[in-house]
Amino acid sequence: MENAIMLHNLTPEDLEELIRKVVKEQLEEFRKNTSTENPDELLNREEACLMLKISLTSLWNWTKKGKLMAYGIGNRVFYKRGELIQSLVRIN
């Protein structure tokens, strides 16, 4: 096991620092994956579905109804990340 940690030689402070380091790394990875720094980033249909947590059928229906704006090049269909976020409406 490469990632094994021997706890019996760690002080409580060392353990706390180790936990902080791992949590910080995980948060940074999460921020990279969910970043909205580039609202013009193009997402394919599968990526848009993953982002919105919907099926391809729902994505197609919402695009057809005009709730989402799609862009195309040849046979490829794309959605802008920022426009997907802006399409979300507050319920209450």
HTML snippet that shows the backbone in 3Dmol.js (N, CA, C, O; Angstrom):
<script src="https://3Dmol.org/build/3Dmol-min.js"></script>
<div id="view" style="width:600px;height:400px;position:relative"></div>
<script>
const pdb = `
ATOM      1  N   MET A   1       0.836  -1.189   0.000  1.00  0.00           N
ATOM      2  CA  MET A   1       0.000   0.000   0.000  1.00  0.00           C
ATOM      3  C   MET A   1       0.878   1.249   0.000  1.00  0.00           C
ATOM      4  O   MET A   1       1.640   1.488   0.937  1.00  0.00           O
ATOM      5  N   GLU A   2       0.761   2.035  -1.057  1.00  0.00           N
ATOM      6  CA  GLU A   2       1.572   3.245  -1.143  1.00  0.00           C
ATOM      7  C   GLU A   2       1.044   4.364  -0.260  1.00  0.00           C
ATOM      8  O   GLU A   2       1.828   5.164   0.250  1.00  0.00           O
ATOM      9  N   ASN A   3      -0.249   4.435  -0.071  1.00  0.00           N
ATOM     10  CA  ASN A   3      -0.869   5.530   0.658  1.00  0.00           C
ATOM     11  C   ASN A   3      -1.110   5.208   2.122  1.00  0.00           C
ATOM     12  O   ASN A   3      -1.897   5.890   2.778  1.00  0.00           O
ATOM     13  N   ALA A   4      -0.455   4.191   2.646  1.00  0.00           N
ATOM     14  CA  ALA A   4      -0.643   3.824   4.042  1.00  0.00           C
ATOM     15  C   ALA A   4      -0.028   4.887   4.948  1.00  0.00           C
ATOM     16  O   ALA A   4       1.037   5.430   4.654  1.00  0.00           O
ATOM     17  N   ILE A   5      -0.697   5.168   6.030  1.00  0.00           N
ATOM     18  CA  ILE A   5      -0.237   6.165   6.991  1.00  0.00           C
ATOM     19  C   ILE A   5      -0.086   5.482   8.339  1.00  0.00           C
ATOM     20  O   ILE A   5      -0.998   4.804   8.814  1.00  0.00           O
ATOM     21  N   MET A   6       1.056   5.664   8.936  1.00  0.00           N
ATOM     22  CA  MET A   6       1.296   5.104  10.252  1.00  0.00           C
ATOM     23  C   MET A   6       0.855   6.134  11.292  1.00  0.00           C
ATOM     24  O   MET A   6       1.511   7.160  11.471  1.00  0.00           O
ATOM     25  N   LEU A   7      -0.241   5.864  11.968  1.00  0.00           N
ATOM     26  CA  LEU A   7      -0.809   6.818  12.910  1.00  0.00           C
ATOM     27  C   LEU A   7      -0.127   6.796  14.269  1.00  0.00           C
ATOM     28  O   LEU A   7      -0.202   7.777  15.008  1.00  0.00           O
ATOM     29  N   HIS A   8       0.526   5.716  14.607  1.00  0.00           N
ATOM     30  CA  HIS A   8       1.086   5.628  15.954  1.00  0.00           C
ATOM     31  C   HIS A   8       2.254   6.578  16.175  1.00  0.00           C
ATOM     32  O   HIS A   8       2.597   6.850  17.326  1.00  0.00           O
ATOM     33  N   ASN A   9       2.882   7.095  15.116  1.00  0.00           N
ATOM     34  CA  ASN A   9       3.983   8.043  15.267  1.00  0.00           C
ATOM     35  C   ASN A   9       3.558   9.489  15.054  1.00  0.00           C
ATOM     36  O   ASN A   9       4.391  10.394  15.101  1.00  0.00           O
ATOM     37  N   LEU A  10       2.275   9.712  14.820  1.00  0.00           N
ATOM     38  CA  LEU A  10       1.788  11.069  14.567  1.00  0.00           C
ATOM     39  C   LEU A  10       1.309  11.724  15.852  1.00  0.00           C
ATOM     40  O   LEU A  10       0.665  11.095  16.691  1.00  0.00           O
ATOM     41  N   THR A  11       1.637  12.988  15.983  1.00  0.00           N
ATOM     42  CA  THR A  11       1.083  13.766  17.085  1.00  0.00           C
ATOM     43  C   THR A  11      -0.300  14.243  16.637  1.00  0.00           C
ATOM     44  O   THR A  11      -0.596  14.239  15.443  1.00  0.00           O
ATOM     45  N   PRO A  12      -1.130  14.644  17.565  1.00  0.00           N
ATOM     46  CA  PRO A  12      -2.439  15.180  17.161  1.00  0.00           C
ATOM     47  C   PRO A  12      -2.316  16.362  16.192  1.00  0.00           C
ATOM     48  O   PRO A  12      -3.135  16.515  15.287  1.00  0.00           O
ATOM     49  N   GLU A  13      -1.295  17.187  16.388  1.00  0.00           N
ATOM     50  CA  GLU A  13      -1.079  18.327  15.502  1.00  0.00           C
ATOM     51  C   GLU A  13      -0.704  17.872  14.092  1.00  0.00           C
ATOM     52  O   GLU A  13      -1.162  18.438  13.100  1.00  0.00           O
ATOM     53  N   ASP A  14       0.151  16.822  14.023  1.00  0.00           N
ATOM     54  CA  ASP A  14       0.534  16.293  12.712  1.00  0.00           C
ATOM     55  C   ASP A  14      -0.669  15.688  11.998  1.00  0.00           C
ATOM     56  O   ASP A  14      -0.831  15.865  10.790  1.00  0.00           O
ATOM     57  N   LEU A  15      -1.504  14.981  12.737  1.00  0.00           N
ATOM     58  CA  LEU A  15      -2.705  14.390  12.160  1.00  0.00           C
ATOM     59  C   LEU A  15      -3.649  15.479  11.645  1.00  0.00           C
ATOM     60  O   LEU A  15      -4.220  15.362  10.561  1.00  0.00           O
ATOM     61  N   GLU A  16      -3.801  16.531  12.436  1.00  0.00           N
ATOM     62  CA  GLU A  16      -4.652  17.653  12.035  1.00  0.00           C
ATOM     63  C   GLU A  16      -4.125  18.291  10.750  1.00  0.00           C
ATOM     64  O   GLU A  16      -4.903  18.607   9.850  1.00  0.00           O
ATOM     65  N   GLU A  17      -2.823  18.479  10.663  1.00  0.00           N
ATOM     66  CA  GLU A  17      -2.216  19.076   9.472  1.00  0.00           C
ATOM     67  C   GLU A  17      -2.391  18.164   8.258  1.00  0.00           C
ATOM     68  O   GLU A  17      -2.648  18.642   7.153  1.00  0.00           O
ATOM     69  N   LEU A  18      -2.254  16.874   8.458  1.00  0.00           N
ATOM     70  CA  LEU A  18      -2.436  15.916   7.374  1.00  0.00           C
ATOM     71  C   LEU A  18      -3.873  15.943   6.852  1.00  0.00           C
ATOM     72  O   LEU A  18      -4.094  15.914   5.642  1.00  0.00           O
ATOM     73  N   ILE A  19      -4.835  15.997   7.748  1.00  0.00           N
ATOM     74  CA  ILE A  19      -6.240  16.074   7.350  1.00  0.00           C
ATOM     75  C   ILE A  19      -6.506  17.368   6.597  1.00  0.00           C
ATOM     76  O   ILE A  19      -7.187  17.358   5.572  1.00  0.00           O
ATOM     77  N   ARG A  20      -5.977  18.479   7.090  1.00  0.00           N
ATOM     78  CA  ARG A  20      -6.150  19.767   6.392  1.00  0.00           C
ATOM     79  C   ARG A  20      -5.602  19.701   4.972  1.00  0.00           C
ATOM     80  O   ARG A  20      -6.234  20.178   4.029  1.00  0.00           O
ATOM     81  N   LYS A  21      -4.424  19.107   4.830  1.00  0.00           N
ATOM     82  CA  LYS A  21      -3.779  19.026   3.522  1.00  0.00           C
ATOM     83  C   LYS A  21      -4.638  18.216   2.546  1.00  0.00           C
ATOM     84  O   LYS A  21      -4.849  18.635   1.408  1.00  0.00           O
ATOM     85  N   VAL A  22      -5.128  17.071   2.988  1.00  0.00           N
ATOM     86  CA  VAL A  22      -5.931  16.211   2.111  1.00  0.00           C
ATOM     87  C   VAL A  22      -7.253  16.891   1.752  1.00  0.00           C
ATOM     88  O   VAL A  22      -7.674  16.848   0.596  1.00  0.00           O
ATOM     89  N   VAL A  23      -7.903  17.510   2.721  1.00  0.00           N
ATOM     90  CA  VAL A  23      -9.168  18.198   2.453  1.00  0.00           C
ATOM     91  C   VAL A  23      -8.946  19.354   1.483  1.00  0.00           C
ATOM     92  O   VAL A  23      -9.750  19.565   0.575  1.00  0.00           O
ATOM     93  N   LYS A  24      -7.867  20.100   1.670  1.00  0.00           N
ATOM     94  CA  LYS A  24      -7.560  21.217   0.787  1.00  0.00           C
ATOM     95  C   LYS A  24      -7.340  20.738  -0.646  1.00  0.00           C
ATOM     96  O   LYS A  24      -7.837  21.352  -1.590  1.00  0.00           O
ATOM     97  N   GLU A  25      -6.602  19.650  -0.810  1.00  0.00           N
ATOM     98  CA  GLU A  25      -6.367  19.101  -2.142  1.00  0.00           C
ATOM     99  C   GLU A  25      -7.669  18.672  -2.802  1.00  0.00           C
ATOM    100  O   GLU A  25      -7.875  18.914  -3.991  1.00  0.00           O
ATOM    101  N   GLN A  26      -8.544  18.036  -2.036  1.00  0.00           N
ATOM    102  CA  GLN A  26      -9.817  17.584  -2.584  1.00  0.00           C
ATOM    103  C   GLN A  26     -10.711  18.765  -2.970  1.00  0.00           C
ATOM    104  O   GLN A  26     -11.389  18.721  -3.997  1.00  0.00           O
ATOM    105  N   LEU A  27     -10.714  19.817  -2.153  1.00  0.00           N
ATOM    106  CA  LEU A  27     -11.507  21.005  -2.474  1.00  0.00           C
ATOM    107  C   LEU A  27     -10.996  21.699  -3.732  1.00  0.00           C
ATOM    108  O   LEU A  27     -11.784  22.163  -4.555  1.00  0.00           O
ATOM    109  N   GLU A  28      -9.676  21.767  -3.876  1.00  0.00           N
ATOM    110  CA  GLU A  28      -9.108  22.383  -5.072  1.00  0.00           C
ATOM    111  C   GLU A  28      -9.472  21.575  -6.319  1.00  0.00           C
ATOM    112  O   GLU A  28      -9.779  22.149  -7.364  1.00  0.00           O
ATOM    113  N   GLU A  29      -9.440  20.259  -6.213  1.00  0.00           N
ATOM    114  CA  GLU A  29      -9.833  19.405  -7.335  1.00  0.00           C
ATOM    115  C   GLU A  29     -11.311  19.609  -7.675  1.00  0.00           C
ATOM    116  O   GLU A  29     -11.681  19.668  -8.848  1.00  0.00           O
ATOM    117  N   PHE A  30     -12.145  19.716  -6.650  1.00  0.00           N
ATOM    118  CA  PHE A  30     -13.568  19.952  -6.856  1.00  0.00           C
ATOM    119  C   PHE A  30     -13.803  21.291  -7.542  1.00  0.00           C
ATOM    120  O   PHE A  30     -14.612  21.383  -8.465  1.00  0.00           O
ATOM    121  N   ARG A  31     -13.099  22.332  -7.095  1.00  0.00           N
ATOM    122  CA  ARG A  31     -13.238  23.658  -7.715  1.00  0.00           C
ATOM    123  C   ARG A  31     -12.840  23.631  -9.177  1.00  0.00           C
ATOM    124  O   ARG A  31     -13.490  24.271 -10.004  1.00  0.00           O
ATOM    125  N   LYS A  32     -11.779  22.899  -9.515  1.00  0.00           N
ATOM    126  CA  LYS A  32     -11.348  22.809 -10.904  1.00  0.00           C
ATOM    127  C   LYS A  32     -12.426  22.156 -11.760  1.00  0.00           C
ATOM    128  O   LYS A  32     -12.672  22.583 -12.888  1.00  0.00           O
ATOM    129  N   ASN A  33     -13.058  21.137 -11.232  1.00  0.00           N
ATOM    130  CA  ASN A  33     -14.066  20.394 -11.988  1.00  0.00           C
ATOM    131  C   ASN A  33     -15.386  21.132 -12.101  1.00  0.00           C
ATOM    132  O   ASN A  33     -16.144  20.869 -13.034  1.00  0.00           O
ATOM    133  N   THR A  34     -15.694  22.047 -11.189  1.00  0.00           N
ATOM    134  CA  THR A  34     -16.970  22.751 -11.217  1.00  0.00           C
ATOM    135  C   THR A  34     -16.801  24.244 -11.446  1.00  0.00           C
ATOM    136  O   THR A  34     -17.708  25.030 -11.173  1.00  0.00           O
ATOM    137  N   SER A  35     -15.668  24.619 -11.934  1.00  0.00           N
ATOM    138  CA  SER A  35     -15.372  26.036 -12.116  1.00  0.00           C
ATOM    139  C   SER A  35     -16.283  26.678 -13.153  1.00  0.00           C
ATOM    140  O   SER A  35     -16.562  26.090 -14.198  1.00  0.00           O
ATOM    141  N   THR A  36     -16.743  27.886 -12.857  1.00  0.00           N
ATOM    142  CA  THR A  36     -17.530  28.659 -13.822  1.00  0.00           C
ATOM    143  C   THR A  36     -16.738  29.883 -14.274  1.00  0.00           C
ATOM    144  O   THR A  36     -17.314  30.881 -14.707  1.00  0.00           O
ATOM    145  N   GLU A  37     -15.408  29.793 -14.169  1.00  0.00           N
ATOM    146  CA  GLU A  37     -14.578  30.922 -14.572  1.00  0.00           C
ATOM    147  C   GLU A  37     -14.728  31.231 -16.056  1.00  0.00           C
ATOM    148  O   GLU A  37     -14.599  32.384 -16.469  1.00  0.00           O
ATOM    149  N   ASN A  38     -14.999  30.206 -16.857  1.00  0.00           N
ATOM    150  CA  ASN A  38     -15.150  30.400 -18.288  1.00  0.00           C
ATOM    151  C   ASN A  38     -16.585  30.085 -18.687  1.00  0.00           C
ATOM    152  O   ASN A  38     -16.885  28.951 -19.060  1.00  0.00           O
ATOM    153  N   PRO A  39     -17.474  31.070 -18.616  1.00  0.00           N
ATOM    154  CA  PRO A  39     -18.882  30.807 -18.942  1.00  0.00           C
ATOM    155  C   PRO A  39     -19.098  30.453 -20.408  1.00  0.00           C
ATOM    156  O   PRO A  39     -20.142  29.898 -20.751  1.00  0.00           O
ATOM    157  N   ASP A  40     -18.137  30.759 -21.287  1.00  0.00           N
ATOM    158  CA  ASP A  40     -18.264  30.446 -22.707  1.00  0.00           C
ATOM    159  C   ASP A  40     -17.705  29.065 -23.051  1.00  0.00           C
ATOM    160  O   ASP A  40     -17.661  28.687 -24.221  1.00  0.00           O
ATOM    161  N   GLU A  41     -17.278  28.317 -22.038  1.00  0.00           N
ATOM    162  CA  GLU A  41     -16.771  26.965 -22.292  1.00  0.00           C
ATOM    163  C   GLU A  41     -17.876  26.131 -22.930  1.00  0.00           C
ATOM    164  O   GLU A  41     -19.008  26.106 -22.447  1.00  0.00           O
ATOM    165  N   LEU A  42     -17.538  25.461 -24.005  1.00  0.00           N
ATOM    166  CA  LEU A  42     -18.520  24.638 -24.703  1.00  0.00           C
ATOM    167  C   LEU A  42     -18.544  23.237 -24.117  1.00  0.00           C
ATOM    168  O   LEU A  42     -17.505  22.605 -23.928  1.00  0.00           O
ATOM    169  N   LEU A  43     -19.746  22.769 -23.835  1.00  0.00           N
ATOM    170  CA  LEU A  43     -19.940  21.420 -23.315  1.00  0.00           C
ATOM    171  C   LEU A  43     -20.700  20.608 -24.353  1.00  0.00           C
ATOM    172  O   LEU A  43     -21.635  21.111 -24.975  1.00  0.00           O
ATOM    173  N   ASN A  44     -20.303  19.359 -24.541  1.00  0.00           N
ATOM    174  CA  ASN A  44     -21.087  18.511 -25.436  1.00  0.00           C
ATOM    175  C   ASN A  44     -22.353  18.072 -24.705  1.00  0.00           C
ATOM    176  O   ASN A  44     -22.549  18.410 -23.537  1.00  0.00           O
ATOM    177  N   ARG A  45     -23.196  17.334 -25.380  1.00  0.00           N
ATOM    178  CA  ARG A  45     -24.488  16.956 -24.789  1.00  0.00           C
ATOM    179  C   ARG A  45     -24.323  16.137 -23.520  1.00  0.00           C
ATOM    180  O   ARG A  45     -25.035  16.354 -22.539  1.00  0.00           O
ATOM    181  N   GLU A  46     -23.393  15.204 -23.535  1.00  0.00           N
ATOM    182  CA  GLU A  46     -23.187  14.363 -22.356  1.00  0.00           C
ATOM    183  C   GLU A  46     -22.701  15.181 -21.163  1.00  0.00           C
ATOM    184  O   GLU A  46     -23.158  14.974 -20.039  1.00  0.00           O
ATOM    185  N   GLU A  47     -21.774  16.111 -21.407  1.00  0.00           N
ATOM    186  CA  GLU A  47     -21.260  16.964 -20.335  1.00  0.00           C
ATOM    187  C   GLU A  47     -22.357  17.870 -19.787  1.00  0.00           C
ATOM    188  O   GLU A  47     -22.439  18.095 -18.579  1.00  0.00           O
ATOM    189  N   ALA A  48     -23.204  18.393 -20.685  1.00  0.00           N
ATOM    190  CA  ALA A  48     -24.317  19.241 -20.241  1.00  0.00           C
ATOM    191  C   ALA A  48     -25.282  18.440 -19.376  1.00  0.00           C
ATOM    192  O   ALA A  48     -25.768  18.937 -18.360  1.00  0.00           O
ATOM    193  N   CYS A  49     -25.558  17.207 -19.774  1.00  0.00           N
ATOM    194  CA  CYS A  49     -26.449  16.345 -18.985  1.00  0.00           C
ATOM    195  C   CYS A  49     -25.861  16.057 -17.613  1.00  0.00           C
ATOM    196  O   CYS A  49     -26.575  16.083 -16.611  1.00  0.00           O
ATOM    197  N   LEU A  50     -24.566  15.784 -17.565  1.00  0.00           N
ATOM    198  CA  LEU A  50     -23.915  15.528 -16.274  1.00  0.00           C
ATOM    199  C   LEU A  50     -23.963  16.760 -15.386  1.00  0.00           C
ATOM    200  O   LEU A  50     -24.208  16.656 -14.184  1.00  0.00           O
ATOM    201  N   MET A  51     -23.731  17.924 -15.976  1.00  0.00           N
ATOM    202  CA  MET A  51     -23.741  19.155 -15.198  1.00  0.00           C
ATOM    203  C   MET A  51     -25.124  19.418 -14.613  1.00  0.00           C
ATOM    204  O   MET A  51     -25.245  19.785 -13.444  1.00  0.00           O
ATOM    205  N   LEU A  52     -26.171  19.231 -15.424  1.00  0.00           N
ATOM    206  CA  LEU A  52     -27.535  19.502 -14.981  1.00  0.00           C
ATOM    207  C   LEU A  52     -28.194  18.307 -14.295  1.00  0.00           C
ATOM    208  O   LEU A  52     -29.272  18.431 -13.715  1.00  0.00           O
ATOM    209  N   LYS A  53     -27.534  17.147 -14.366  1.00  0.00           N
ATOM    210  CA  LYS A  53     -28.054  15.901 -13.785  1.00  0.00           C
ATOM    211  C   LYS A  53     -29.411  15.549 -14.382  1.00  0.00           C
ATOM    212  O   LYS A  53     -30.386  15.297 -13.673  1.00  0.00           O
ATOM    213  N   ILE A  54     -29.436  15.542 -15.715  1.00  0.00           N
ATOM    214  CA  ILE A  54     -30.657  15.215 -16.458  1.00  0.00           C
ATOM    215  C   ILE A  54     -30.315  14.182 -17.530  1.00  0.00           C
ATOM    216  O   ILE A  54     -29.143  13.887 -17.762  1.00  0.00           O
ATOM    217  N   SER A  55     -31.327  13.643 -18.173  1.00  0.00           N
ATOM    218  CA  SER A  55     -31.129  12.678 -19.253  1.00  0.00           C
ATOM    219  C   SER A  55     -30.957  13.408 -20.584  1.00  0.00           C
ATOM    220  O   SER A  55     -31.266  14.593 -20.704  1.00  0.00           O
ATOM    221  N   LEU A  56     -30.461  12.677 -21.577  1.00  0.00           N
ATOM    222  CA  LEU A  56     -30.340  13.246 -22.916  1.00  0.00           C
ATOM    223  C   LEU A  56     -31.708  13.624 -23.473  1.00  0.00           C
ATOM    224  O   LEU A  56     -31.832  14.599 -24.214  1.00  0.00           O
ATOM    225  N   THR A  57     -32.730  12.858 -23.120  1.00  0.00           N
ATOM    226  CA  THR A  57     -34.087  13.159 -23.575  1.00  0.00           C
ATOM    227  C   THR A  57     -34.562  14.501 -23.035  1.00  0.00           C
ATOM    228  O   THR A  57     -35.131  15.305 -23.773  1.00  0.00           O
ATOM    229  N   SER A  58     -34.329  14.743 -21.744  1.00  0.00           N
ATOM    230  CA  SER A  58     -34.716  16.033 -21.150  1.00  0.00           C
ATOM    231  C   SER A  58     -33.954  17.178 -21.799  1.00  0.00           C
ATOM    232  O   SER A  58     -34.524  18.231 -22.087  1.00  0.00           O
ATOM    233  N   LEU A  59     -32.662  16.966 -22.028  1.00  0.00           N
ATOM    234  CA  LEU A  59     -31.843  18.000 -22.663  1.00  0.00           C
ATOM    235  C   LEU A  59     -32.407  18.328 -24.047  1.00  0.00           C
ATOM    236  O   LEU A  59     -32.526  19.500 -24.404  1.00  0.00           O
ATOM    237  N   TRP A  60     -32.750  17.313 -24.817  1.00  0.00           N
ATOM    238  CA  TRP A  60     -33.305  17.518 -26.151  1.00  0.00           C
ATOM    239  C   TRP A  60     -34.641  18.244 -26.066  1.00  0.00           C
ATOM    240  O   TRP A  60     -34.884  19.181 -26.826  1.00  0.00           O
ATOM    241  N   ASN A  61     -35.514  17.820 -25.143  1.00  0.00           N
ATOM    242  CA  ASN A  61     -36.829  18.462 -24.999  1.00  0.00           C
ATOM    243  C   ASN A  61     -36.687  19.926 -24.592  1.00  0.00           C
ATOM    244  O   ASN A  61     -37.370  20.787 -25.147  1.00  0.00           O
ATOM    245  N   TRP A  62     -35.827  20.215 -23.649  1.00  0.00           N
ATOM    246  CA  TRP A  62     -35.650  21.599 -23.192  1.00  0.00           C
ATOM    247  C   TRP A  62     -35.056  22.465 -24.292  1.00  0.00           C
ATOM    248  O   TRP A  62     -35.396  23.641 -24.415  1.00  0.00           O
ATOM    249  N   THR A  63     -34.167  21.882 -25.092  1.00  0.00           N
ATOM    250  CA  THR A  63     -33.593  22.629 -26.212  1.00  0.00           C
ATOM    251  C   THR A  63     -34.672  22.908 -27.251  1.00  0.00           C
ATOM    252  O   THR A  63     -34.763  24.020 -27.771  1.00  0.00           O
ATOM    253  N   LYS A  64     -35.486  21.908 -27.554  1.00  0.00           N
ATOM    254  CA  LYS A  64     -36.568  22.052 -28.534  1.00  0.00           C
ATOM    255  C   LYS A  64     -37.583  23.103 -28.099  1.00  0.00           C
ATOM    256  O   LYS A  64     -38.108  23.841 -28.932  1.00  0.00           O
ATOM    257  N   LYS A  65     -37.865  23.174 -26.777  1.00  0.00           N
ATOM    258  CA  LYS A  65     -38.821  24.147 -26.245  1.00  0.00           C
ATOM    259  C   LYS A  65     -38.219  25.544 -26.091  1.00  0.00           C
ATOM    260  O   LYS A  65     -38.938  26.493 -25.778  1.00  0.00           O
ATOM    261  N   GLY A  66     -36.916  25.680 -26.306  1.00  0.00           N
ATOM    262  CA  GLY A  66     -36.266  26.980 -26.194  1.00  0.00           C
ATOM    263  C   GLY A  66     -35.793  27.329 -24.795  1.00  0.00           C
ATOM    264  O   GLY A  66     -35.357  28.455 -24.558  1.00  0.00           O
ATOM    265  N   LYS A  67     -35.869  26.390 -23.867  1.00  0.00           N
ATOM    266  CA  LYS A  67     -35.387  26.648 -22.507  1.00  0.00           C
ATOM    267  C   LYS A  67     -33.862  26.686 -22.455  1.00  0.00           C
ATOM    268  O   LYS A  67     -33.279  27.358 -21.604  1.00  0.00           O
ATOM    269  N   LEU A  68     -33.225  25.966 -23.365  1.00  0.00           N
ATOM    270  CA  LEU A  68     -31.765  25.939 -23.464  1.00  0.00           C
ATOM    271  C   LEU A  68     -31.361  26.295 -24.884  1.00  0.00           C
ATOM    272  O   LEU A  68     -32.043  25.936 -25.844  1.00  0.00           O
ATOM    273  N   MET A  69     -30.245  27.003 -25.007  1.00  0.00           N
ATOM    274  CA  MET A  69     -29.728  27.395 -26.315  1.00  0.00           C
ATOM    275  C   MET A  69     -28.598  26.436 -26.692  1.00  0.00           C
ATOM    276  O   MET A  69     -27.648  26.249 -25.931  1.00  0.00           O
ATOM    277  N   ALA A  70     -28.714  25.837 -27.866  1.00  0.00           N
ATOM    278  CA  ALA A  70     -27.690  24.916 -28.357  1.00  0.00           C
ATOM    279  C   ALA A  70     -26.942  25.558 -29.516  1.00  0.00           C
ATOM    280  O   ALA A  70     -27.484  26.393 -30.240  1.00  0.00           O
ATOM    281  N   TYR A  71     -25.694  25.156 -29.676  1.00  0.00           N
ATOM    282  CA  TYR A  71     -24.844  25.628 -30.763  1.00  0.00           C
ATOM    283  C   TYR A  71     -24.314  24.405 -31.491  1.00  0.00           C
ATOM    284  O   TYR A  71     -24.101  23.362 -30.873  1.00  0.00           O
ATOM    285  N   GLY A  72     -24.102  24.517 -32.764  1.00  0.00           N
ATOM    286  CA  GLY A  72     -23.646  23.364 -33.512  1.00  0.00           C
ATOM    287  C   GLY A  72     -22.552  23.678 -34.503  1.00  0.00           C
ATOM    288  O   GLY A  72     -22.453  24.784 -35.033  1.00  0.00           O
ATOM    289  N   ILE A  73     -21.733  22.668 -34.735  1.00  0.00           N
ATOM    290  CA  ILE A  73     -20.719  22.698 -35.782  1.00  0.00           C
ATOM    291  C   ILE A  73     -20.816  21.337 -36.461  1.00  0.00           C
ATOM    292  O   ILE A  73     -20.508  20.314 -35.850  1.00  0.00           O
ATOM    293  N   GLY A  74     -21.237  21.320 -37.707  1.00  0.00           N
ATOM    294  CA  GLY A  74     -21.437  20.033 -38.381  1.00  0.00           C
ATOM    295  C   GLY A  74     -22.512  19.246 -37.659  1.00  0.00           C
ATOM    296  O   GLY A  74     -23.609  19.757 -37.432  1.00  0.00           O
ATOM    297  N   ASN A  75     -22.212  18.019 -37.299  1.00  0.00           N
ATOM    298  CA  ASN A  75     -23.159  17.176 -36.576  1.00  0.00           C
ATOM    299  C   ASN A  75     -23.061  17.350 -35.063  1.00  0.00           C
ATOM    300  O   ASN A  75     -23.852  16.760 -34.327  1.00  0.00           O
ATOM    301  N   ARG A  76     -22.121  18.135 -34.595  1.00  0.00           N
ATOM    302  CA  ARG A  76     -21.859  18.271 -33.161  1.00  0.00           C
ATOM    303  C   ARG A  76     -22.757  19.332 -32.544  1.00  0.00           C
ATOM    304  O   ARG A  76     -23.005  20.376 -33.148  1.00  0.00           O
ATOM    305  N   VAL A  77     -23.246  19.057 -31.330  1.00  0.00           N
ATOM    306  CA  VAL A  77     -24.108  19.994 -30.606  1.00  0.00           C
ATOM    307  C   VAL A  77     -23.393  20.374 -29.313  1.00  0.00           C
ATOM    308  O   VAL A  77     -22.871  19.511 -28.607  1.00  0.00           O
ATOM    309  N   PHE A  78     -23.373  21.667 -29.009  1.00  0.00           N
ATOM    310  CA  PHE A  78     -22.696  22.170 -27.812  1.00  0.00           C
ATOM    311  C   PHE A  78     -23.606  23.121 -27.042  1.00  0.00           C
ATOM    312  O   PHE A  78     -24.543  23.698 -27.594  1.00  0.00           O
ATOM    313  N   TYR A  79     -23.312  23.266 -25.778  1.00  0.00           N
ATOM    314  CA  TYR A  79     -24.003  24.203 -24.893  1.00  0.00           C
ATOM    315  C   TYR A  79     -22.945  25.007 -24.153  1.00  0.00           C
ATOM    316  O   TYR A  79     -21.901  24.479 -23.772  1.00  0.00           O
ATOM    317  N   LYS A  80     -23.229  26.299 -23.954  1.00  0.00           N
ATOM    318  CA  LYS A  80     -22.301  27.136 -23.185  1.00  0.00           C
ATOM    319  C   LYS A  80     -22.588  26.957 -21.704  1.00  0.00           C
ATOM    320  O   LYS A  80     -23.735  27.025 -21.263  1.00  0.00           O
ATOM    321  N   ARG A  81     -21.528  26.727 -20.948  1.00  0.00           N
ATOM    322  CA  ARG A  81     -21.646  26.494 -19.503  1.00  0.00           C
ATOM    323  C   ARG A  81     -22.403  27.628 -18.817  1.00  0.00           C
ATOM    324  O   ARG A  81     -23.308  27.371 -18.023  1.00  0.00           O
ATOM    325  N   GLY A  82     -22.050  28.869 -19.108  1.00  0.00           N
ATOM    326  CA  GLY A  82     -22.689  30.019 -18.479  1.00  0.00           C
ATOM    327  C   GLY A  82     -24.168  30.114 -18.787  1.00  0.00           C
ATOM    328  O   GLY A  82     -24.965  30.488 -17.926  1.00  0.00           O
ATOM    329  N   GLU A  83     -24.540  29.775 -20.017  1.00  0.00           N
ATOM    330  CA  GLU A  83     -25.956  29.824 -20.399  1.00  0.00           C
ATOM    331  C   GLU A  83     -26.753  28.728 -19.697  1.00  0.00           C
ATOM    332  O   GLU A  83     -27.920  28.929 -19.361  1.00  0.00           O
ATOM    333  N   LEU A  84     -26.129  27.564 -19.472  1.00  0.00           N
ATOM    334  CA  LEU A  84     -26.811  26.509 -18.724  1.00  0.00           C
ATOM    335  C   LEU A  84     -27.086  26.958 -17.294  1.00  0.00           C
ATOM    336  O   LEU A  84     -28.165  26.710 -16.756  1.00  0.00           O
ATOM    337  N   ILE A  85     -26.116  27.614 -16.684  1.00  0.00           N
ATOM    338  CA  ILE A  85     -26.285  28.107 -15.317  1.00  0.00           C
ATOM    339  C   ILE A  85     -27.348  29.195 -15.284  1.00  0.00           C
ATOM    340  O   ILE A  85     -28.179  29.218 -14.377  1.00  0.00           O
ATOM    341  N   GLN A  86     -27.332  30.093 -16.257  1.00  0.00           N
ATOM    342  CA  GLN A  86     -28.317  31.178 -16.299  1.00  0.00           C
ATOM    343  C   GLN A  86     -29.730  30.669 -16.569  1.00  0.00           C
ATOM    344  O   GLN A  86     -30.706  31.328 -16.210  1.00  0.00           O
ATOM    345  N   SER A  87     -29.845  29.512 -17.194  1.00  0.00           N
ATOM    346  CA  SER A  87     -31.176  28.981 -17.494  1.00  0.00           C
ATOM    347  C   SER A  87     -31.887  28.451 -16.254  1.00  0.00           C
ATOM    348  O   SER A  87     -33.100  28.243 -16.270  1.00  0.00           O
ATOM    349  N   LEU A  88     -31.138  28.235 -15.193  1.00  0.00           N
ATOM    350  CA  LEU A  88     -31.754  27.779 -13.952  1.00  0.00           C
ATOM    351  C   LEU A  88     -32.601  28.899 -13.374  1.00  0.00           C
ATOM    352  O   LEU A  88     -32.147  30.040 -13.289  1.00  0.00           O
ATOM    353  N   VAL A  89     -33.831  28.584 -12.975  1.00  0.00           N
ATOM    354  CA  VAL A  89     -34.734  29.591 -12.414  1.00  0.00           C
ATOM    355  C   VAL A  89     -35.017  29.279 -10.949  1.00  0.00           C
ATOM    356  O   VAL A  89     -35.090  28.120 -10.539  1.00  0.00           O
ATOM    357  N   ARG A  90     -35.168  30.311 -10.202  1.00  0.00           N
ATOM    358  CA  ARG A  90     -35.476  30.160  -8.789  1.00  0.00           C
ATOM    359  C   ARG A  90     -36.932  29.707  -8.640  1.00  0.00           C
ATOM    360  O   ARG A  90     -37.827  30.237  -9.298  1.00  0.00           O
ATOM    361  N   ILE A  91     -37.150  28.733  -7.780  1.00  0.00           N
ATOM    362  CA  ILE A  91     -38.499  28.183  -7.619  1.00  0.00           C
ATOM    363  C   ILE A  91     -39.316  28.960  -6.600  1.00  0.00           C
ATOM    364  O   ILE A  91     -40.505  29.186  -6.823  1.00  0.00           O
ATOM    365  N   ASN A  92     -38.726  29.369  -5.504  1.00  0.00           N
ATOM    366  CA  ASN A  92     -39.504  30.099  -4.494  1.00  0.00           C
ATOM    367  C   ASN A  92     -38.773  31.326  -4.026  1.00  0.00           C
ATOM    368  O   ASN A  92     -39.280  32.060  -3.177  1.00  0.00           O
TER     369      ASN A  92
END
`;
const viewer = $3Dmol.createViewer("view");
viewer.addModel(pdb, "pdb");
viewer.setStyle({}, {cartoon: {color: "spectrum"}});
viewer.zoomTo();
viewer.render();
</script>
